[in-house]
Amino acid sequence: MTNRQRILGIDPGSRLTGFGILDCEADRAVYVASGSVNSLKGSFPERLKLIFRAVSEIVGEYRPDVVAVESVFMHRNPSSALKLGHARSAAICATFDLEIDVFEYAPREIKQAIVGTGSATKEQVQHMIRHLLRLEGDPSPDAADALAAALCHANRRRLESVVGSAAAVAALK
């Protein structure tokens, strides 16, 4: 039995939804795929349908074990926050057929895990994702954010494994 886990990271957006897929085993994360779902045209319900269908196809093709998604942060404009929430829901609902666990991470937490500061810029996230995953070029900003969410989850999973192992050893003493 392998301890490999395929993680689908999602950076939701009502116009561009980033996705990134990593295979993680032990302390190694390997890039599988990434990209963006472009939903710039059509009515808002049509754009949500496009996000849902595209993420459904990604899930069907790559069969992730878990999903790591960026949580909604409060915009200055409540309408934008609502649209982001709807796009996020469309993407998450597209994973339900596989009955996989969905983990949510705040944008600041993801940036902290990848760059070392919660106030990192998109360019800094892109640069670190390129470096950490040994990519030949920078992924698009949305794909980089999605890969960052996946990598944040992988790091959290590793940390919880180490802490759990340490607790088990301590309990034996």
Secondary structure, DSSP 4 states (H G I P E B T S, - for coil): ----EEEEEEE--SSEEEEEEEEEETTEEEEEEEEEEE--SS-HHHHHHHHHHHHHHHHHHH--SEEEEEPP---SSHHHHHHHHHHHHHHHHTTGGGT-EEEEE-HHHHHHHHTSSTT--HHHHHHHHHHHTT-SSPPPHHHHHHHHHHHHHHHHHHHHHHHHHHHHHHHH-
